[in-house]
Amino acid sequence: MPRDASADRRESPLAASAAKRSGAPDTVPSPLEVNTHVGALLRTMHDSVLNEAVPDRFLELLRQIGDKSDPAAALAEKD
C-alpha cells in the first residue's frame, strides 16, 4: 500500500502543543522578514568587526608591502 506523503507534512498534536507552550509564534515569518532580520544581524556583526583595532603586526606587514610596491619610497629610504 502506498504511503501517504501528506502525513509527513502534518504536524502532530504533541508538537503543536509543545510549540504553544514554548512561546513559539503561531505564524511562520515570511522569507522577506527572515532576510531582513538576517541582514540586520550581519550589518551589526560587520560594524563591530570594522570597529576592532588592527594589530600592530598587520600594520607593519601592510607598510612593508606598500614599500615594496612603491619604487619611489624604496629609493627615498636608501638615501
Backbone as a printed PyTorch tensor [residue, N CA C, xyz], in Angstrom:
tensor([[[ 0.8480, -1.1760,  0.0000],
         [ 0.0000,  0.0000,  0.0000],
         [ 0.8960,  1.2420,  0.0000]],

        [[ 0.6530,  2.2230, -0.8760],
         [ 1.5000,  3.4050, -0.9240],
         [ 1.3550,  4.2470,  0.3420]],

        [[ 2.4320,  4.8340,  0.7070],
         [ 2.4580,  5.6690,  1.9080],
         [ 1.8680,  7.0330,  1.5990]],

        [[ 1.1290,  7.5750,  2.5350],
         [ 0.5030,  8.8930,  2.3710],
         [ 1.5590,  9.9690,  2.6280]],

        [[ 2.0020, 10.6340,  1.5530],
         [ 3.0540, 11.6450,  1.6690],
         [ 2.5820, 12.8450,  2.4790]],

        [[ 1.2960, 13.1360,  2.4590],
         [ 0.7940, 14.2950,  3.2000],
         [ 0.9000, 14.0860,  4.7060]],

        [[ 1.0030, 12.8440,  5.1380],
         [ 1.1180, 12.5610,  6.5670],
         [ 2.4340, 13.1040,  7.1180]],

        [[ 3.4680, 13.1350,  6.2770],
         [ 4.7540, 13.6570,  6.7220],
         [ 4.6970, 15.1630,  6.9470]],

        [[ 3.8110, 15.8590,  6.2540],
         [ 3.7360, 17.3120,  6.3420],
         [ 2.8300, 17.7900,  7.4700]],

        [[ 1.9880, 16.9210,  7.9600],
         [ 1.0920, 17.3100,  9.0390],
         [ 1.8430, 17.3550, 10.3450]],

        [[ 1.5190, 18.3370, 11.1510],
         [ 2.1570, 18.4780, 12.4510],
         [ 1.3930, 17.6360, 13.4610]],

        [[ 2.1250, 16.9280, 14.2690],
         [ 1.4630, 16.1040, 15.2710],
         [ 0.8660, 17.0110, 16.3440]],

        [[-0.2100, 16.5810, 16.9800],
         [-0.8150, 17.3800, 18.0530],
         [ 0.1640, 17.6260, 19.1950]],

        [[ 1.0200, 16.6650, 19.4580],
         [ 2.0090, 16.8190, 20.5110],
         [ 3.0000, 17.9340, 20.1690]],

        [[ 3.4620, 17.9810, 18.9170],
         [ 4.4000, 19.0210, 18.5020],
         [ 3.7330, 20.3910, 18.5450]],

        [[ 2.4880, 20.4760, 18.1290],
         [ 1.7740, 21.7500, 18.1600],
         [ 1.6010, 22.2340, 19.5950]],

        [[ 1.2900, 21.3150, 20.4910],
         [ 1.1260, 21.6690, 21.8910],
         [ 2.4490, 22.1510, 22.4880]],

        [[ 3.5330, 21.4880, 22.1570],
         [ 4.8470, 21.8760, 22.6730],
         [ 5.2430, 23.2470, 22.1430]],

        [[ 4.9350, 23.5390, 20.8790],
         [ 5.2720, 24.8350, 20.2930],
         [ 4.5170, 25.9500, 21.0030]],

        [[ 3.2570, 25.7240, 21.3160],
         [ 2.4730, 26.7500, 22.0060],
         [ 2.9920, 26.9860, 23.4230]],

        [[ 3.4010, 25.9310, 24.1020],
         [ 3.9270, 26.0800, 25.4530],
         [ 5.2620, 26.8160, 25.4590]],

        [[ 6.0600, 26.6520, 24.4080],
         [ 7.3860, 27.2610, 24.3960],
         [ 7.3400, 28.7280, 23.9980]],

        [[ 6.1630, 29.2550, 23.6910],
         [ 6.0500, 30.6520, 23.3120],
         [ 6.3570, 30.8710, 21.8430]],

        [[ 6.3890, 29.8200, 21.0600],
         [ 6.6520, 29.9500, 19.6280],
         [ 5.4960, 30.6920, 18.9630]],

        [[ 5.7900, 31.5130, 17.9590],
         [ 4.7160, 32.2420, 17.2910],
         [ 3.7780, 31.2990, 16.5550]],

        [[ 2.5480, 31.7420, 16.3840],
         [ 1.5530, 30.9250, 15.6860],
         [ 1.7860, 30.9140, 14.1870]],

        [[ 2.4540, 31.9350, 13.6720],
         [ 2.6840, 32.0080, 12.2250],
         [ 4.1800, 31.9110, 11.9330]],

        [[ 4.4650, 31.4710, 10.7380],
         [ 5.8460, 31.3690, 10.2840],
         [ 6.2040, 32.6790,  9.5950]],

        [[ 7.3630, 33.2730,  9.9070],
         [ 7.7280, 34.5280,  9.2550],
         [ 7.9480, 34.3200,  7.7580]],

        [[ 7.6690, 35.3680,  7.0050],
         [ 7.8540, 35.2860,  5.5640],
         [ 9.3420, 35.2970,  5.2360]],

        [[ 9.7060, 34.8330,  4.0590],
         [11.1210, 34.8720,  3.6670],
         [11.6810, 36.2980,  3.7070]],

        [[10.8750, 37.2860,  3.3630],
         [11.3290, 38.6790,  3.4090],
         [11.6530, 39.0940,  4.8440]],

        [[10.8130, 38.6900,  5.7880],
         [11.0670, 39.0130,  7.1980],
         [12.3400, 38.3270,  7.6930]],

        [[12.5360, 37.0920,  7.2940],
         [13.7350, 36.3540,  7.6960],
         [14.9700, 37.0260,  7.1000]],

        [[14.9140, 37.3570,  5.8010],
         [16.0570, 38.0110,  5.1530],
         [16.3630, 39.3580,  5.7990]],

        [[15.3380, 40.1160,  6.1380],
         [15.5340, 41.4090,  6.7760],
         [16.2190, 41.2430,  8.1260]],

        [[15.7680, 40.2630,  8.8840],
         [16.3530, 40.0130, 10.2050],
         [17.8150, 39.5610, 10.0840]],

        [[18.0790, 38.6300,  9.1850],
         [19.4460, 38.1400,  8.9870],
         [20.3350, 39.2800,  8.5000]],

        [[19.8180, 40.1150,  7.5890],
         [20.5870, 41.2600,  7.1030],
         [20.9580, 42.2130,  8.2230]],

        [[20.0330, 42.4750,  9.1150],
         [20.3140, 43.3650, 10.2450],
         [21.3860, 42.7680, 11.1530]],

        [[21.3040, 41.4650, 11.3960],
         [22.3250, 40.8090, 12.2250],
         [23.7050, 40.8650, 11.5600]],

        [[23.7450, 40.6490, 10.2430],
         [25.0180, 40.7060,  9.5330],
         [25.6020, 42.1180,  9.5420]],

        [[24.7430, 43.1340,  9.3880],
         [25.2330, 44.5190,  9.4370],
         [25.8200, 44.8360, 10.8110]],

        [[25.1570, 44.3650, 11.8610],
         [25.6520, 44.5940, 13.2180],
         [27.0110, 43.9260, 13.4060]],

        [[27.1480, 42.6920, 12.9460],
         [28.4090, 41.9790, 13.0760],
         [29.5020, 42.6750, 12.2540]],

        [[29.1800, 43.0870, 11.0450],
         [30.1430, 43.7540, 10.1700],
         [30.6260, 45.0520, 10.8140]],

        [[29.7090, 45.8210, 11.3670],
         [30.0790, 47.0770, 12.0190],
         [31.0120, 46.8350, 13.2030]],

        [[30.7520, 45.7860, 13.9750],
         [31.6120, 45.5180, 15.1330],
         [33.0100, 45.1030, 14.6870]],

        [[33.1140, 44.3660, 13.5860],
         [34.4280, 43.9690, 13.0740],
         [35.1840, 45.1940, 12.5590]],

        [[34.4830, 46.1000, 11.8840],
         [35.1290, 47.3110, 11.3790],
         [35.6750, 48.1820, 12.4930]],

        [[35.0650, 48.1460, 13.6530],
         [35.4960, 48.9760, 14.7740],
         [36.6130, 48.3500, 15.6050]],

        [[36.9980, 47.1240, 15.2810],
         [38.0870, 46.4900, 16.0080],
         [39.4180, 47.1120, 15.5930]],

        [[40.3410, 47.1520, 16.5200],
         [41.6790, 47.6920, 16.2360],
         [42.4660, 46.7120, 15.3590]],

        [[43.2760, 47.2660, 14.4560],
         [44.1290, 46.4350, 13.6090],
         [45.4080, 46.1520, 14.4010]],

        [[45.7960, 44.8850, 14.5150],
         [47.0100, 44.5540, 15.2680],
         [48.2400, 45.2340, 14.6470]],

        [[49.1800, 45.6290, 15.5000],
         [50.3940, 46.3070, 15.0450],
         [51.1560, 45.4870, 14.0110]],

        [[51.1810, 44.1770, 14.1900],
         [51.9060, 43.3020, 13.2430],
         [51.2920, 43.4070, 11.8510]],

        [[49.9870, 43.4770, 11.7460],
         [49.3300, 43.6230, 10.4390],
         [49.6840, 44.9630,  9.8120]],

        [[49.6920, 46.0130, 10.6280],
         [50.0390, 47.3360, 10.1070],
         [51.4690, 47.3490,  9.5740]],

        [[52.3760, 46.6850, 10.2850],
         [53.7670, 46.5980,  9.8380],
         [53.8720, 45.8310,  8.5250]],

        [[53.1590, 44.7260,  8.4150],
         [53.1610, 43.9540,  7.1710],
         [52.6070, 44.7720,  6.0090]],

        [[51.5490, 45.5130,  6.2560],
         [50.9800, 46.3560,  5.2070],
         [51.9690, 47.4490,  4.7920]],

        [[52.6880, 48.0090,  5.7480],
         [53.6970, 49.0270,  5.4300],
         [54.7930, 48.4220,  4.5640]],

        [[55.2380, 47.2170,  4.9070],
         [56.2920, 46.5520,  4.1300],
         [55.8240, 46.2510,  2.7120]],

        [[54.6050, 45.7950,  2.5660],
         [54.0540, 45.5250,  1.2360],
         [53.9770, 46.8110,  0.4340]],

        [[53.5230, 47.8710,  1.0700],
         [53.4350, 49.1610,  0.3930],
         [54.7930, 49.6680, -0.0520]],

        [[55.8200, 49.4670,  0.7610],
         [57.1670, 49.8980,  0.4110],
         [57.6940, 49.1330, -0.8010]],

        [[57.4160, 47.8480, -0.8650],
         [57.8980, 47.0290, -1.9800],
         [57.1840, 47.3730, -3.2800]],

        [[55.9470, 47.8150, -3.1950],
         [55.2000, 48.1240, -4.4140],
         [55.4040, 49.5580, -4.8860]],

        [[56.0870, 50.3910, -4.0800],
         [56.3220, 51.7920, -4.4360],
         [57.8210, 52.0250, -4.5910]],

        [[58.3410, 51.9640, -5.8360],
         [59.7940, 52.1130, -6.0500],
         [60.3250, 53.4590, -5.5700]],

        [[59.5390, 54.5120, -5.6340],
         [59.9900, 55.8230, -5.1870],
         [60.2400, 55.8130, -3.6810]],

        [[59.4160, 55.1560, -2.9350],
         [59.5880, 55.0650, -1.4940],
         [60.8290, 54.2520, -1.1560]],

        [[61.0920, 53.2070, -1.9310],
         [62.2780, 52.3900, -1.6950],
         [63.5420, 53.1930, -1.9500]],

        [[63.5530, 54.0160, -2.9920],
         [64.7080, 54.8670, -3.2870],
         [64.9150, 55.9170, -2.2130]],

        [[63.8380, 56.4860, -1.7000],
         [63.9270, 57.5040, -0.6610],
         [64.5220, 56.9300,  0.6140]],

        [[64.2410, 55.6720,  0.9160],
         [64.7880, 55.0330,  2.1090],
         [66.2860, 54.8210,  1.9890]],

        [[66.7720, 54.5580,  0.7730],
         [68.1930, 54.2810,  0.5670],
         [69.0210, 55.5480,  0.7430]],

        [[68.4400, 56.6900,  0.4760],
         [69.1950, 57.9690,  0.5590],
         [69.3580, 58.4550,  1.9260]]])
